[in-house]
């Protein structure tokens, strides 16, 4: 496992030490301050076969899921619940389409990856109290990993999140506050109270290690496709950390010679038409988004009015030749039915946003049926039973 060389600011590119816990860049002269990327000394891995190295690490690791990539992760003892190495399922109807089933993670979503790393490093640094604003799934993941690590978790969620998110966070023993508002309102509360309460903020992109957990999706995607890039990756984009993490993974793999540089996958950022700040900024050619007014969608993970990493997301999408696209809640619901009935997969609303977007981009000619595509289902549909039932206008039969 490599030592961390330094933390690098995504904006001003200053180097900070990783010897103590860091949040945002402390040297940025403009606001908002830049997020920090973890940089390693990877020289000893150049020319090493990834197949042999990762297979060996998977056998040696007590947690062989995402920690099979420990050669490109921090050299610490992991707090693990078995996250990562989720199935890559080939579609039954579209031979060139693969669905990455992140609902198979602990706590039922991709959030397990990022919070596993964030909590691992929190324990490493000796932190005792962690706080997060969440649209739902990050709350459950933080609560679970904090419980496993013996760390206090303080969670702020919109009152109308899927009930499963509230139940699991409470069951894990977290301190849960439901807020009348959006995730942006929850983030404001954490910001206002964290210093007085002694909380370390593990919000999206406000600490360096959630990106490190999420980048393992990029490594897995390429490894499961025999160390080749797909032509396109569709990603449901709320905070967008997964998309940012995968782009970092591609940088590292190319630096190591594990994948041929050149034609990276087109990155497709998918949002709901009820909350599409990244799509609007992309369409208007802007470098960053503006706060989305009256954000509404039953895909709660997409209800992020202004992602902190919006400028990074837009750069990644544009540089890859990809696009940003929004779909309606009706299209999302229709795609949930379609994939459940024809593929045997009960997608989360966020996951169904990408399957709906794939249909749209296929019909428009942006993609061809022969393009090899990976669609990310970021959570298990069963976690959304109440909100999906509401969208279906379905109630429990009384007899």
C-alpha positions in Angstrom: 0.0 0.0 0.0 1.5 3.4 -1.0 2.2 6.2 1.4 0.3 9.5 0.8 2.8 12.0 -0.7 0.5 15.0 -0.2 -3.0 16.4 -0.7 -3.4 18.6 -3.8 -6.0 21.4 -4.1 -8.3 21.0 -7.1 -8.3 24.8 -7.7 -4.9 26.4 -6.8 -3.0 23.1 -6.9 -1.3 23.9 -3.5 0.2 20.9 -1.7 -0.9 20.2 1.9 0.2 17.6 4.4 -1.9 14.5 5.0 -0.3 14.0 8.5 -3.3 15.7 10.1 -7.0 15.7 9.1 -7.8 18.2 6.4 -11.1 19.5 5.0 -10.8 22.1 2.2 -7.7 23.9 0.9 -6.4 26.5 3.3 -4.3 28.3 0.7 -7.0 29.3 -1.8 -7.2 33.0 -2.2 -10.6 32.8 -3.9 -13.9 31.3 -2.6 -15.2 28.7 -2.5 -12.0 26.9 -1.4 -10.9 24.0 -3.5 -11.4 20.3 -2.6 -8.4 18.2 -1.9 -7.2 15.2 -3.9 -5.0 12.5 -2.3 -1.8 12.0 -4.2 0.5 9.0 -3.8 4.0 8.0 -4.8 3.1 5.3 -7.3 6.6 5.0 -8.9 7.1 1.5 -7.6 3.9 0.3 -9.3 4.7 1.4 -12.8 5.1 -1.6 -15.1 3.6 -4.0 -12.6 0.8 -6.2 -14.0 -2.5 -5.1 -12.4 -4.0 -8.6 -12.9 -1.3 -10.2 -10.7 -1.1 -7.4 -8.2 -4.8 -7.0 -7.6 -5.5 -10.7 -7.6 -2.8 -11.1 -4.9 -4.1 -8.2 -2.8 -7.7 -9.6 -3.0 -6.5 -12.9 -1.7 -4.4 -11.4 1.1 -7.0 -8.7 2.2 -9.4 -9.6 5.0 -11.9 -7.4 3.2 -11.4 -8.3 -0.5 -14.1 -6.0 -2.0 -12.9 -2.5 -2.8 -9.8 -3.2 -0.8 -8.5 -5.4 -3.6 -7.2 -2.0 -4.8 -5.2 -1.3 -1.6 -2.1 -0.7 -3.7 -3.7 2.6 -4.7 -5.4 3.4 -1.4 -4.1 4.8 1.9 -1.8 2.5 4.0 -4.2 2.1 6.9 -6.2 -0.6 8.6 -9.7 -0.5 6.9 -13.0 -0.2 8.6 -14.8 -2.5 6.3 -18.3 -4.1 6.1 -17.5 -5.9 2.8 -18.1 -2.9 0.4 -17.1 -3.0 -3.3 -16.6 -5.6 -6.1 -20.3 -5.2 -7.0 -21.8 -7.1 -10.0 -21.4 -5.9 -13.5 -24.6 -7.3 -15.1 -25.0 -7.6 -18.9 -28.4 -6.4 -20.0 -30.7 -9.2 -21.3 -32.0 -6.9 -24.1 -29.0 -4.7 -25.0 -25.9 -6.8 -25.7 -23.5 -3.9 -25.3 -25.0 -2.5 -22.1 -23.8 -3.4 -18.6 -25.4 -2.3 -15.4 -23.1 -1.8 -12.4 -25.2 -2.9 -9.4 -24.1 -0.7 -6.5 -27.2 -1.7 -4.6 -25.2 -4.8 -3.6 -23.0 -2.7 -1.3 -23.5 -2.7 2.5 -26.3 -0.3 3.4 -27.6 -0.9 -0.1 -25.9 1.9 -2.0 -22.6 3.2 -3.5 -22.2 5.5 -0.5 -20.7 2.7 1.4 -17.5 3.0 -0.6 -16.8 6.7 0.2 -17.9 6.5 3.8 -15.8 3.4 4.4 -12.7 5.3 3.4 -13.7 8.5 5.2 -14.4 6.7 8.5 -11.3 4.6 8.1 -9.2 7.7 7.9 -11.2 9.4 10.7 -10.3 6.5 13.0 -6.7 6.7 11.8 -6.6 10.4 12.8 -8.3 9.7 16.1 -11.4 11.7 15.3 -14.3 11.1 17.6 -17.3 12.9 16.1 -18.3 13.0 12.5 -21.1 15.1 10.9 -22.8 15.0 7.5 -25.7 16.5 5.6 -27.3 13.9 3.5 -30.1 13.4 0.9 -30.5 10.0 2.5 -28.1 7.2 1.6 -24.9 8.9 2.9 -26.6 9.1 6.3 -27.1 5.3 6.5 -23.6 4.6 5.3 -21.9 7.0 7.7 -24.1 5.7 10.6 -23.1 2.1 9.8 -19.3 2.7 9.4 -19.2 5.0 12.4 -20.9 2.3 14.5 -18.3 -0.2 13.3 -15.5 2.2 14.2 -16.9 3.3 17.5 -17.2 6.9 16.4 -20.1 9.3 17.0 -22.2 10.2 13.9 -24.3 13.3 13.6 -26.6 13.3 10.6 -28.9 16.0 9.1 -31.4 14.9 6.5 -34.4 16.5 4.7 -37.6 15.4 6.5 -39.0 13.8 3.4 -36.1 11.4 2.6 -37.1 7.7 2.1 -38.1 6.3 5.4 -35.5 3.5 5.1 -32.7 6.1 5.4 -34.1 7.4 8.7 -34.7 3.9 10.1 -31.2 2.6 9.3 -29.4 5.7 10.6 -31.4 5.6 13.8 -30.9 1.8 14.2 -27.1 2.2 13.9 -27.2 4.6 16.8 -26.5 7.9 15.0 -27.8 11.2 16.2 -30.3 12.0 13.5 -32.0 15.4 12.9 -34.7 15.8 10.2 -34.7 19.2 8.6 -37.6 21.0 6.9 -35.7 21.8 3.7 -33.2 20.4 1.2 -29.7 19.0 1.6 -28.3 22.6 1.2 -30.2 23.6 4.3 -28.7 20.5 6.1 -25.2 21.5 5.0 -25.7 25.0 6.4 -26.6 23.6 9.8 -23.5 21.5 9.9 -21.4 24.4 8.8 -22.9 26.7 11.5 -22.6 24.1 14.4 -19.5 22.0 13.7 -16.9 24.1 15.4 -18.9 24.6 18.6 -19.9 20.9 18.7 -16.5 19.5 17.8 -17.7 17.7 14.7 -15.4 16.8 11.8 -17.3 17.5 8.6 -17.4 14.6 6.1 -19.7 16.4 3.6 -19.3 15.7 -0.1 -15.9 17.0 -1.3 -15.2 18.7 2.0 -12.7 16.0 3.0 -10.4 14.1 0.7 -11.2 10.5 1.3 -14.8 9.9 0.1 -13.4 10.5 -3.4 -10.8 7.7 -2.7 -13.5 5.3 -1.9 -15.6 6.2 -4.9 -12.7 6.0 -7.3 -12.7 2.2 -6.8 -15.8 2.2 -9.0 -13.6 3.3 -11.8 -11.0 0.6 -11.1 -13.7 -2.1 -10.9 -15.5 -0.9 -14.0 -12.3 -1.3 -16.1 -11.1 -4.5 -14.4 -14.5 -6.1 -15.0 -14.3 -5.2 -18.6 -10.9 -6.9 -19.0 -8.9 -3.7 -18.4 -10.5 -1.8 -21.2 -12.5 1.4 -21.1 -16.2 1.3 -22.1 -17.3 3.8 -24.7 -19.6 5.6 -22.2 -20.4 5.7 -18.5 -23.8 7.0 -17.3 -23.8 8.3 -13.8 -26.7 9.8 -11.7 -25.3 13.1 -10.6 -26.3 14.7 -7.3 -23.1 15.6 -5.6 -21.2 13.9 -8.3 -18.4 12.4 -6.2 -18.6 9.1 -8.0 -18.0 10.7 -11.3 -15.1 12.7 -9.9 -13.6 9.6 -8.3 -13.8 7.6 -11.5 -12.0 10.3 -13.4 -9.2 10.2 -10.8 -9.0 6.5 -11.1 -8.6 6.8 -14.9 -5.7 9.3 -14.3 -4.0 6.9 -12.0 -4.5 3.8 -14.2 -3.1 5.6 -17.2 -0.1 6.9 -15.1 0.6 3.3 -14.1 0.2 1.9 -17.6 -2.7 -0.3 -16.4 -4.9 0.9 -19.3 -4.0 2.5 -22.6 -4.3 6.3 -22.5 -6.3 8.1 -25.2 -9.9 7.3 -25.7 -11.6 7.6 -22.3 -15.2 6.8 -21.9 -17.7 9.6 -22.5 -19.0 10.6 -19.1 -22.7 11.2 -19.0 -24.0 13.2 -16.0 -27.7 12.5 -15.5 -30.0 14.6 -13.4 -33.8 15.0 -12.8 -35.5 17.7 -14.7 -36.9 18.9 -11.3 -33.3 19.6 -10.1 -30.8 19.9 -13.0 -28.2 22.6 -12.2 -25.3 20.8 -13.9 -27.4 20.1 -17.0 -28.4 23.8 -17.2 -24.8 24.9 -16.8 -23.6 22.4 -19.4 -26.2 23.5 -21.9 -25.4 27.2 -21.4 -21.6 26.7 -21.6 -21.0 28.0 -18.1 -18.0 26.9 -15.9 -20.2 26.3 -12.9 -23.8 26.0 -11.9 -26.2 28.3 -10.1 -28.5 27.4 -7.3 -31.5 25.5 -8.6 -34.8 27.0 -7.4 -37.7 24.8 -6.2 -35.8 21.6 -6.4 -38.1 18.6 -6.5 -37.9 15.0 -7.6 -38.6 11.6 -6.0 -35.1 10.6 -6.8 -33.8 12.1 -3.5 -30.2 11.6 -4.3 -30.5 13.9 -7.3 -32.1 16.7 -5.3 -28.9 18.7 -4.8 -29.6 22.3 -5.8 -25.9 23.2 -6.3 -23.2 20.5 -6.1 -20.0 21.7 -4.4 -17.9 20.1 -7.2 -20.0 21.4 -10.1 -17.0 23.0 -11.9 -15.0 19.7 -11.6 -18.0 17.7 -12.9 -18.5 20.0 -15.9 -14.8 19.8 -16.8 -14.8 16.0 -16.7 -18.0 15.7 -18.8 -16.8 18.2 -21.4 -13.2 16.9 -21.6 -14.5 13.3 -22.1 -16.8 14.3 -25.0 -19.8 13.3 -22.9 -22.9 15.2 -22.1 -25.3 16.2 -19.2 -28.9 15.2 -19.6 -32.0 15.4 -17.5 -35.1 13.1 -17.4 -38.5 13.6 -15.9 -39.8 11.8 -12.8 -42.4 10.1 -15.1 -39.5 8.8 -17.3 -37.7 7.6 -14.2 -40.8 5.7 -12.9 -41.4 4.2 -16.4 -37.8 2.9 -16.5 -38.1 1.4 -13.0 -41.0 -0.7 -14.3 -39.2 -1.5 -17.6 -36.1 -2.8 -15.9 -38.0 -4.7 -13.2 -40.3 -6.4 -15.6 -37.8 -7.2 -18.4 -34.4 -7.4 -16.6 -35.5 -8.6 -13.1 -33.8 -5.6 -11.5 -35.5 -3.3 -9.1 -33.6 0.0 -9.7 -33.4 3.0 -7.4 -34.9 6.1 -8.8 -31.4 7.5 -9.4 -30.4 4.3 -11.2 -33.5 4.5 -13.3 -32.6 8.0 -14.3 -29.6 6.6 -16.2 -31.5 3.8 -17.9 -34.0 6.4 -19.0 -31.2 8.7 -20.2 -29.6 5.8 -22.1 -32.9 5.3 -24.0 -33.0 9.0 -24.8 -29.4 9.3 -26.1 -29.8 6.1 -28.1 -32.9 7.5 -29.8 -31.1 10.8 -30.5 -28.1 9.2 -32.1 -25.6 10.4 -29.6 -24.8 6.8 -28.9 -25.0 3.7 -31.2 -26.4 0.3 -30.1 -22.9 -1.1 -30.7 -21.3 1.3 -28.1 -20.2 -0.5 -25.0 -21.9 1.3 -22.2 -21.9 1.0 -18.3 -25.0 2.3 -16.5 -24.6 2.9 -12.7 -27.5 1.9 -10.5 -26.3 3.6 -7.3 -28.8 2.0 -4.9 -31.2 -0.9 -4.2 -34.7 -0.1 -5.2 -36.0 -1.7 -2.0 -34.6 1.2 0.0 -37.1 3.5 -1.8 -40.3 1.4 -1.3 -42.3 4.2 0.2 -41.4 6.9 -2.3 -41.8 4.6 -5.3 -45.1 3.4 -4.0 -46.2 7.1 -3.7 -45.1 7.7 -7.2 -47.0 4.7 -8.4 -50.0 5.8 -6.3 -49.9 2.3 -4.7 -51.2 1.5 -1.3 -51.4 -1.7 0.8 -54.5 -3.7 -0.1 -56.9 -3.8 2.9 -58.2 -7.4 2.1 
